[in-house]
Amino acid sequence: MDVVLRAVHDSDLPVFFRQMNDPESLRMAAFVPRDPADRAAFDAHWKRVLASDAVNRTVLVDGDVVGSAAVYGEPGEREVTYWVDRAYWGRGIATAALGALLAEVTERPLYARAAADNAGSRRVLEKCGFRLSAHDRGFAHARGEEIDEVVLRLDA
């Protein structure tokens, strides 16, 4: 299995849109747009993201688009985010993709947030060197309520 990152192409966006509308994936991610099925809002979001100074990458497995990974935010407060199609969960793809992103973006510290009950995402982050730095609460649109979240930090 060959996991690689590349720049996001416009042709990736319909795949990302489909992936982020999987109910189980939405529940696990928790912190998602208010209405993930709103294609106009999705397109506007990606237009802003791609025009920003964020590092945005498409995750490919054996040439197939399976997700995305990014680093965004202000220097000293930058965060990582990633999304892998649920059909590919449990195969080490998120860990490999995040590792590749961290090799490309060498500034530190970097932060990550996850729903406190998202053990899979927390495991990916910890395997890549992130350590728990704080607990927080936030409104999770996918769950319709405020939930606990963890904040993790990666230092040099």
Number of C-alpha atoms within 10 A of each C-alpha: 9 10 18 19 22 13 13 17 10 11 9 16 18 13 14 19 16 12 19 23 14 14 11 12 18 19 17 18 22 25 21 16 16 12 12 17 14 12 12 9 14 18 14 10 12 14 12 11 15 15 8 12 12 17 18 22 20 25 31 19 17 11 12 12 20 23 26 25 22 19 22 18 15 10 11 11 13 16 21 21 15 21 20 22 20 14 10 13 12 10 10 12 23 26 20 19 26 24 17 17 23 19 10 11 13 10 14 15 15 23 24 23 22 23 23 17 15 15 12 14 21 22 13 19 25 16 14 16 15 20 18 16 12 11 14 13 12 13 15 21 19 20 15 12 10 13 17 14 21 19 19 21 21 20 11 8
